[in-house]
């Protein structure tokens, strides 16, 4: 049963990655996963639920959730930096699906719930890291925790990454270094010295 569920979630991911959300059907997911349509219905009664579970599945299966959890053991400034670097390393993998789910959110399609849930959870993770920075006295006094978390969330949003890496052709490393360095300079009261960013 678990193997079938995993195959369904992986099949859904491939379809959304390659074709977006609009034409996704449970029957198509069944074909991609090499299971019957009835098997898909057994595990997921509708597309919205399937898309939400699909996003969660990839976050866990990729190790991203564990890597984010591990950042909590670091001192506050390093925690925030590591969190940002983990996210920006992960975005290229999820970018096509994140963009497809965002498009679904704009049009009101079934992927909207998956998009809002995932981006809401990511905003919460940022908020926890910024709150830890604030408690440690490291948040620049010109920012509130909520403002800083919102600012980071917008700066590292998949759409922002898409604009730089895809539309403008920046290498992934440059997107990461420029974004992380700029955010730390803006938000951390005593940002560590950094080498020149490429």
C-alpha positions in Angstrom: 0.0 0.0 0.0 2.7 2.5 0.9 4.7 1.7 -2.2 1.5 2.3 -4.3 0.9 5.6 -2.5 4.6 6.7 -3.1 4.3 5.8 -6.8 1.1 7.8 -7.1 2.7 10.9 -5.4 5.8 10.6 -7.6 3.7 10.2 -10.7 1.7 13.3 -9.8 4.9 15.3 -9.2 6.2 14.3 -12.7 2.9 15.3 -14.4 2.7 18.6 -12.6 6.4 19.3 -13.2 6.0 18.6 -16.9 2.5 19.8 -17.7 1.2 22.0 -14.9 -2.0 21.5 -12.8 -4.8 22.5 -15.2 -5.0 19.2 -17.1 -4.0 16.9 -14.2 -6.6 14.1 -13.7 -6.5 11.2 -11.3 -6.7 8.9 -14.3 -3.5 10.5 -15.8 -1.8 10.1 -12.4 -2.8 6.4 -12.4 -1.2 6.0 -15.8 2.0 7.8 -14.8 2.2 5.7 -11.6 1.3 2.4 -13.4 -1.7 1.8 -11.2 -5.4 1.8 -11.9 -7.5 4.9 -11.6 -9.4 3.1 -8.8 -6.1 2.7 -6.8 -5.6 6.5 -7.1 -9.1 7.1 -5.8 -8.5 4.6 -3.0 -5.7 6.8 -1.7 -6.9 10.3 -2.8 -10.5 11.2 -3.3 -9.8 14.4 -5.1 -7.1 16.4 -6.9 -6.7 19.0 -4.2 -5.8 16.4 -1.5 -3.5 14.6 -3.9 -1.6 17.9 -4.7 -1.3 18.7 -1.0 0.1 15.3 -0.2 2.4 15.4 -3.3 4.1 18.6 -2.1 4.5 17.2 1.5 5.9 14.0 0.1 8.6 15.6 -1.9 9.6 17.9 1.0 10.1 14.8 3.2 11.5 12.4 0.6 14.1 14.9 -0.5 15.4 15.4 3.0 14.5 19.1 3.0 12.3 18.9 6.1 15.1 17.1 8.0 17.7 19.7 6.9 15.5 22.6 8.0 14.9 20.9 11.3 18.7 20.5 11.8 19.2 24.3 11.4 17.4 24.8 14.7 20.5 23.4 16.5 22.7 26.3 15.2 23.2 29.7 16.9 20.6 32.2 15.6 22.6 34.1 12.9 24.0 30.8 11.5 20.6 29.2 11.7 19.0 31.9 9.6 21.8 31.7 7.0 21.7 27.9 6.8 17.9 28.0 6.5 18.2 30.4 3.5 20.9 28.3 1.9 19.0 25.1 2.3 15.9 26.7 0.7 17.7 28.2 -2.2 19.5 24.9 -2.9 16.1 23.2 -2.9 14.2 25.7 -5.1 15.7 24.6 -8.4 14.3 21.1 -7.8 10.8 22.2 -7.0 10.6 25.3 -9.2 8.5 23.9 -12.0 5.9 22.5 -9.6 6.0 25.5 -7.3 5.3 27.7 -10.3 2.5 25.4 -11.5 0.9 25.4 -8.1 1.2 29.2 -7.9 -0.5 29.5 -11.2 -3.3 27.3 -9.8 -3.6 29.6 -6.9 -4.0 32.6 -9.2 -6.7 30.8 -11.3 -8.4 29.2 -8.3 -7.6 25.7 -9.5 -7.2 22.7 -7.2 -3.5 23.3 -6.6 -4.3 26.6 -4.8 -4.5 24.8 -1.4 -1.2 23.0 -1.9 0.5 26.2 -2.8 -0.9 28.2 0.1 -0.2 25.5 2.6 3.4 24.9 1.4 4.2 28.6 1.2 2.5 29.2 4.6 4.6 26.5 6.2 7.8 28.0 4.7 6.8 31.5 6.0 6.4 30.0 9.5 9.9 28.4 9.3 11.4 31.7 8.4 9.4 33.4 11.2 10.8 30.9 13.8 14.4 31.5 12.6 13.9 35.3 12.7 12.3 35.1 16.2 15.3 33.1 17.4 17.6 35.8 15.9 15.6 38.5 17.7 15.7 36.7 21.0 19.5 36.4 20.7 19.6 40.2 20.1 20.8 39.8 16.5 17.8 41.3 14.6 18.5 44.8 13.4 16.4 47.2 15.5 14.8 48.7 12.4 12.8 45.5 11.8 10.1 43.7 13.6 10.1 39.9 13.5 7.0 39.8 11.2 8.4 42.5 8.9 11.8 40.7 8.6 10.1 37.3 8.0 7.8 38.8 5.3 10.8 40.5 3.6 12.8 37.2 3.5 9.8 35.3 2.3 9.3 37.6 -0.6 13.1 37.7 -1.4 13.4 34.0 -1.6 10.0 33.2 -3.1 10.2 30.8 -6.1 8.9 33.5 -8.3 11.8 35.8 -7.4 14.2 32.9 -8.0 12.6 32.3 -11.4 13.0 35.9 -12.4 16.7 35.8 -11.7 17.8 32.3 -12.6 15.4 31.6 -15.5 14.4 34.9 -17.0 17.7 36.7 -16.4 20.0 33.7 -16.5 21.8 34.1 -13.2 23.7 31.0 -12.1 22.1 29.3 -9.1 25.2 30.1 -7.0 25.0 33.8 -7.8 21.3 33.9 -6.9 22.1 32.2 -3.5 25.1 34.3 -2.7 23.6 37.7 -3.6 20.3 36.9 -1.9 21.7 35.5 1.3 24.4 38.2 1.6 21.9 41.0 1.0 19.3 39.7 3.5 21.9 39.2 6.2 23.3 42.7 5.7 19.8 44.2 5.9 18.5 42.2 8.9 21.3 41.0 11.1 22.5 43.6 13.6 26.1 42.6 13.3 26.3 40.7 10.0 29.5 38.7 9.7 32.2 39.9 7.2 31.8 38.4 3.8 34.0 38.0 0.9 33.1 39.7 -2.3 30.1 38.1 -3.9 30.6 36.9 -7.5 
